[in-house]
Amino acid sequence: MTAILLIAVFAAGGAAGTPAISEQAQSEDFYNRVRASGTGYFEVGSSVVDKRIGLEYYSFIYGEGDLEMDSRSGVSTRAANLQGDLGGGPVPLNLLDDLKISYSGETPMVGTKSIHSKAFYGGIGAKVEERFEVTEMEGAQTTYFASTDPSSHTKDPGEAAALRGASPAHLVGMDLSTSFTGTWESDYRWHKIFYKDMKEHHTFSGVFDVQRTLRFSESPNSDPFNGLWS
């Protein structure tokens, strides 16, 4: 078995960066929790497209074998309603998806996941894509996204500054810790028309342990590294 540790943090900051998206007056929220344990055929999928927060998110897994899964996901157009701990305490997010999964079967389990901060709708143009086909897997994955300004609803300058200072927007991340037999691939890209194009690709095929921390960040207010380099 081969163990791989990946840390990828792409960051930009300063006043010239992409501003956080102003939140709508009406909050729209979604929460889903699924726990499953058994043997047989399964499909698990989700899709979120919301132009108002610059988000496109897709996830789909299917297989036939022994499965244990604990999944919870939340999406909110008001970031203060969805708090996630990314290692430095709770922060306001617009999407948070936690998945713990164990699978074993003669038929491979196949999965795909994609998250995109759409520049055309006020995002930063960062995109992460992941694919796998495995006969055995144990792992945990957290996907997160922040794009809106949580101070949009206050007129108090001090409160607004505090809310902006706690916000990681803009942030796109997908962290993973997994052991598997099979093939796992991922592609990351940060594209801004005329002046930025960053790409990275990984493929592991065989028997592997993989740990990955991946974050795209563009914010003058927060530290995306969160001690990752210490």
C-alpha positions in Angstrom: 0.0 0.0 0.0 1.2 3.5 -0.9 0.4 6.5 1.3 0.1 9.9 -0.3 -0.3 13.3 1.4 -1.4 16.2 -0.8 -1.7 19.9 0.3 -2.8 22.4 -2.4 -3.7 25.9 -1.4 -4.2 28.5 -4.1 -4.7 32.0 -2.6 -5.1 35.6 -3.7 -6.0 38.7 -1.7 -6.1 42.4 -1.6 -8.6 45.1 -2.6 -8.3 44.2 -6.4 -9.7 40.7 -5.8 -13.2 39.5 -6.5 -15.6 41.0 -3.9 -17.9 38.8 -1.9 -21.4 38.6 -3.4 -24.1 40.6 -1.7 -26.8 38.4 -0.1 -30.4 38.5 -0.9 -33.0 39.7 1.7 -34.7 36.3 1.6 -32.7 33.4 2.9 -33.1 30.0 1.2 -31.7 27.0 3.0 -31.4 23.2 2.4 -30.2 20.5 4.8 -30.0 16.7 4.2 -28.8 13.9 6.4 -28.6 10.2 5.2 -27.3 7.2 7.1 -27.3 3.8 5.3 -25.9 0.4 6.0 -26.5 -2.8 3.9 -25.8 -4.9 0.9 -27.1 -4.4 -2.6 -27.4 -1.8 -5.3 -27.3 1.9 -4.5 -27.3 5.4 -6.1 -26.6 8.6 -4.2 -26.6 11.9 -6.0 -27.0 15.7 -5.5 -27.0 18.7 -7.8 -26.9 22.4 -6.8 -26.9 25.3 -9.3 -27.5 28.8 -7.8 -26.4 31.7 -9.9 -27.1 34.2 -7.1 -24.1 32.7 -5.1 -22.0 31.7 -8.2 -22.2 28.0 -7.4 -22.4 24.8 -9.5 -22.1 21.5 -7.5 -22.6 17.9 -8.6 -22.1 14.6 -6.8 -23.1 11.1 -7.8 -22.1 7.6 -6.5 -23.4 4.2 -7.5 -22.4 0.6 -6.9 -23.5 -2.9 -5.8 -21.9 -4.4 -2.7 -21.5 -3.8 1.1 -22.1 -0.2 2.0 -21.9 1.9 5.1 -22.5 5.6 4.7 -23.1 8.7 6.8 -23.7 11.8 4.7 -24.9 15.3 5.6 -25.1 18.4 3.4 -26.3 21.9 3.6 -26.7 24.9 1.3 -27.7 28.4 2.3 -27.9 31.8 0.4 -27.2 33.4 3.8 -23.8 32.3 5.0 -24.4 33.0 8.7 -27.0 30.2 8.7 -24.4 27.5 7.8 -21.4 27.3 10.0 -18.5 24.9 9.4 -15.3 24.2 11.2 -12.3 24.1 8.8 -9.7 23.8 11.5 -9.7 27.2 13.0 -13.2 27.4 14.5 -16.7 28.0 12.9 -16.9 30.1 9.8 -19.9 31.1 7.6 -20.3 29.0 4.5 -22.8 28.7 1.6 -22.2 25.0 1.0 -21.0 22.2 3.3 -21.0 18.5 2.4 -19.6 15.9 4.8 -19.4 12.2 3.7 -18.1 9.2 5.5 -18.2 6.0 3.5 -17.1 2.3 3.6 -17.5 0.0 0.6 -16.5 -3.5 -0.5 -17.8 -5.4 -3.5 -16.9 -7.3 -6.6 -18.7 -4.7 -8.7 -16.7 -1.4 -8.6 -18.3 1.6 -6.9 -18.1 4.6 -9.2 -18.3 8.2 -8.2 -17.9 11.7 -9.6 -17.9 15.1 -7.9 -17.5 18.6 -9.2 -17.7 22.1 -7.6 -17.3 25.3 -9.6 -17.2 28.9 -8.4 -18.6 30.5 -11.6 -16.8 33.8 -12.5 -19.7 34.8 -14.7 -22.0 35.0 -11.7 -19.6 36.7 -9.3 -17.4 33.7 -8.3 -13.6 33.4 -8.7 -13.5 30.8 -11.5 -12.1 27.9 -9.4 -13.2 24.4 -10.3 -12.5 21.0 -8.7 -13.4 17.7 -10.4 -13.0 14.2 -8.9 -13.6 10.7 -10.2 -13.1 7.2 -8.8 -13.8 3.5 -9.5 -13.0 1.2 -6.6 -13.7 -2.3 -5.3 -12.8 -1.3 -1.7 -12.9 2.1 0.0 -12.9 3.6 3.4 -12.9 7.4 3.6 -14.1 10.7 4.8 -14.5 13.8 2.6 -15.6 17.4 3.3 -16.5 19.8 0.5 -17.1 23.5 1.3 -17.8 26.8 -0.5 -18.2 30.4 0.5 -19.0 33.3 -1.8 -21.4 35.7 -0.1 -20.9 38.7 2.2 -22.5 38.0 5.6 -22.5 41.7 6.5 -25.1 42.4 3.8 -28.0 42.7 6.3 -26.5 45.1 8.9 -26.1 48.8 8.9 -23.8 49.0 11.9 -20.2 49.6 10.7 -18.6 47.7 13.6 -20.8 44.7 13.2 -20.3 44.7 9.5 -16.5 44.7 9.8 -16.6 41.9 12.3 -18.8 39.7 10.0 -16.6 40.4 7.0 -13.5 39.6 9.1 -14.9 36.2 10.0 -15.9 35.3 6.5 -13.6 33.2 4.3 -15.4 34.2 1.1 -14.4 33.6 -1.6 -13.4 30.0 -0.7 -13.6 26.6 -2.6 -12.3 23.5 -0.8 -12.4 19.7 -0.9 -10.6 17.8 1.8 -10.2 14.0 1.7 -8.8 11.1 3.7 -9.3 7.7 2.1 -7.9 4.2 1.6 -8.9 2.4 -1.6 -8.3 -0.3 -4.1 -9.0 0.9 -7.6 -8.5 4.3 -9.4 -8.9 7.8 -8.1 -8.4 10.9 -10.3 -8.8 14.6 -9.6 -8.4 17.9 -11.6 -8.2 21.4 -10.2 -8.3 24.6 -12.2 -8.4 28.3 -11.5 -9.1 30.3 -14.6 -9.6 34.1 -14.9 -10.0 35.3 -18.5 -6.9 37.2 -19.8 -4.7 36.8 -16.8 -4.9 33.6 -14.8 -4.9 29.9 -15.6 -3.7 27.4 -13.0 -4.1 23.6 -13.4 -3.2 20.5 -11.4 -4.0 16.8 -12.0 -3.6 13.6 -9.9 -4.2 9.9 -10.8 -3.7 7.0 -8.4 -4.4 3.4 -9.5 -3.8 0.4 -7.3 -3.9 0.2 -3.5 -3.5 3.6 -1.9 -3.9 5.7 1.2 -4.5 9.4 0.2 -4.9 12.5 2.4 -5.6 15.8 0.6 -6.3 19.3 1.7 -7.4 21.5 -1.2 -8.4 25.2 -1.0 -8.9 28.0 -3.5 -9.2 31.3 -1.7 -9.6 34.9 -2.7 -10.2 37.1 0.3 -8.7 40.2 1.9 -10.1 39.2 5.3 -9.1 35.6 6.2 -6.1 33.3 6.2 -6.8 30.3 3.9 -3.7 28.5 5.1 -4.9 28.1 8.6 -1.6 26.8 9.8 -1.3 24.3 7.0 2.4 25.0 6.4 3.4 24.9 10.1 
